[in-house]
């Protein structure tokens, strides 16, 4: 099972049915410390986890708490495979009125066909371009980011935690970003980690773009596909720039909006850094 790590830093894990899985450990902070290995994990949904995947998550990673960031609707359609002994917490980042995947699901055809059809709509271009900025400014989302960090500080501070959404990239990536910023990582470290998603989904993205081109899709359509299958790092950075404009800095956003005080950050760092 230890052979499932795909990099020498033992951060990225290759699982049969759980894409985009990684240990946040090893990432550096601005003051020279590092995130502890084996404490904080992120991934895509656990619905298709194989028995071997569950054994790895339980026996090797010792996951003790799973935080599912999906909506109740998403969870009801495709629930997670449970990890024995692990707490399960549903903490939806989006409210039921804020989900572009729900809009795409209304279109006819198979999922790849719906994705390519949705990519050609003006709605998709508007939603994907401003998605991350919307997420960081939305009050409901902000309350959930704060609740997640509170969870790490209190009832689950001794547990190894895995969080995920559907693909483990947008909602999961933003949670990871705010946790890393609170731990003292600099912007480039956070952006680089966010961008790793594109390595996981490269083959899927390349095939979707190939089919889109065969159907006569435009460059603008391709940009939507890139944002929906992988991540657009420029959109993520635009959201960080927006935080700087609106609140002065990411530190102000953490303190004033997510209510993560300097004492909270010191506590987080004492728990999760080495």
N, C-alpha and C positions, 0 to 999 in steps of 0.2 A: 504493500500500500504506500510506503514511503516513496516509491518510484513515481507516484502521481504528480510530484512537483515538476514543473516544466522549466524552471529557471534556477540558477545556482543560489539566488537569494532566498529560495523557498517561499516565494510570495504567490506565484500563480499556480493554481492546481488544475489538473486535467481530470474532470469527472465525466462519467458516461452520459448523464442526463441533466447536469446542472452547469450551464455555461457561465462564463465570466466570474469564476470563483477565485478569490484571492485573499491572502492574509495581508492586513495593513501593516504588519510588523516589518521593521527594517527601514521605514521611511525616516529621513533625518528631519530634525527641527532646526530652527535658525540658531539655537544656542549650542548645537553640537550633540544633543542627545538623539535617541532613536525611539520610535514606537516599538513596544515590546512585541516579539513574535508570539503567536498563539493566543492572543486575547481578543482581537477585533477582526472580524471577517465580513466580506461582502460577496454577494453572488446574485444570479438570477433565481427565479422561482424553483422550489424543490419538488414540483409536481411530478416530474419525470425522473426523479432520482432513482437509480438502480439500487439493488440490495448492497452492491459493493460501495456505491456512493454513500449510502446511509452508514455503512460500517466505517468508512473513512471519516465521515463527519463525527461519528460517535467515538470510535476507538482511537483515532489518530489525532483529530483536532479537538476532541473533547468539548464539542459545542453543547452548552448548557442552557442557552436562551436563543430563540429564533424570533426576530421582529419582522413581521410581514407588513410591508409598506403599501400593499395594494388595497383597493377599495373592497368593501364587503361584496359587491357584485362580482369582482374578479375572483375573490377567494371562493365564493359560492360555485362559480363555474369550474374552476380548476384548483382545488385545495392542495396544500402542501402534503408531501409524504412526511410523516412525523419522524423526528429523531428521538429514539428512546430516552426517556428521562429528562428531555429538554423542555423548558417552559416555552409556550407559544404565545406571542402577543401580536394581535392585529392592531397596527397603528397607521391607518391610512393617511398618506401625505396629502392626497387630493380629496376634496369633497365630491359628491356624486355629480355635480354640475361642471366639473373641471377635468375632463378626460377626453383627449382627442381620439384615443383608441375606441371609445364608445361611438364616436362619429364614424370612424372607419368601419366599425362592425356592422353598421346599417347598410353598407353597400353590398350588392350581390356578388357572387362568385367565391372562389377559394380565397384563403388568406393572402397568398402572394398577388392574386388578381385584384383583391380589394386594396391592397397596399399601393399597387401601381395606379389604380384608378384614383385613389385618394390623393396621390402625389400630384395629380394634374389639376386639382381644384385650387382655387384661390384661397379657400379656407385653410388648406393644409400649409400653404406657403406662409400665411400670416401666423398660424399657430406655432409652427416649428421655429420660425425666425425669432419669435418673442417668448418662446416657451420658458426658458430658464429665467429670463427677467421677470416673467409673470410669477414663476414659482418663488422667487426670493422676495417679491413684493406682496404676495397674497397673504392675508392675515391668517387664514386657516392653516396654510402651509407653515407659516412662521410659528404658530402655536405647536404644531407637530414637531418641528425641528427642536424647539425648546423642550418638549416632552421627551424626545429621544435622548437628548443630552442629560436631562434629569434622570432618566432611567440608568444611564451609564454611571452617574454620580452616586446613586443611592441603592435601590433594591437589587441591581444586578452588577454591582461594582466588583464582586468576587467571581463572577461567572464569565466564561468565554462566550461572546455574543456574535451571532451572525445576523445580518440584516439583508433584506432583499426586496425587490419589487417584481415586475414581470421579467424584464430582460436584464435587470441588474445594472442599469446604466444611468438613467435620468434621475429618478427619485432616489435611488440608491447612491448614485454619484454625488448628488447634492448633500445628502446626509454625511457621506464620507468627507466631503470638502469641509463642511462646518466642523466636524469632529477634528479633522487635521488642523484647521486654522486655530481651533480652541487649544489644541495641543502645542501650538507654536510653530507649525510648518510654514514655510514661506510660500508665496503665490506660485512660483514656478514648480515647486514640488507638488503642490495640490493640482495644478493644471496637468502636469505630466502623468499623475496617477489617474486623473479623469480620462485622459486620452488613451489609456491602455485598453479600454473597451474596444477600440477599433482594431486591435490585434486579434481579439477573441472572435469578432464577427466579420473579419475580412473576407473569408470565403463566401459567406452568406450574402454579404453586401456586393461583392463582385458579381455574383450570379444574378442578383436582383437588378443591378445596373445593366448587365448584359441584356436581360430580357426587356428592360425598359427601352434601351436603344433599339432593339429589334422592332418594338412597337411604335417607334418614332418619338419617344419621349425627349423633352428638351433638357438643356442644362439646368434650368430652374427646377424641373421635375426631379432630376437626379439629386439636386441639393436636398430636396425633401426626403428622398429615399435614404440619403446619407444620414440625415438627422434622425430618422425613424428606426433604422436598423443599427447604425452605429451612433456616434456622437459627433456633433459639430463643435469643435473646441472653440472656434471663434464666437459661437453663440454663448457658450459658457463664459468666456472671457468678457463678452459684452455685459453679461449679468453681473460679473464682479465689478466691472467699470461702473455700472449703474449703482451698485452698493456704495462705491466710493463717492459718486456724485451726490447721492441722496443722503448719505449718513456720515460722510467724511472718511471712513475707513472700515475695513472688515472688523477691526477691534470694536469700533463703535456699534456696528450692527450686532455683534455678539453680545455686547454689554447692554445696549439700550433696547434692542428689539427681541433678541432671544433670551435676554435676562441671564446671561452666563457671566457672572461677576468675576473680577480678578481672583477672588478666593476660590470660586468654582474652577477656574482654569488651573490654578495651582493644585487643586485637589485632583483634577483629571490628570494632570501631568505626573503627579505622584503615583497614580494608579497605573497609568498606561505607558509611561516612558521609562527608559533605562539609560 
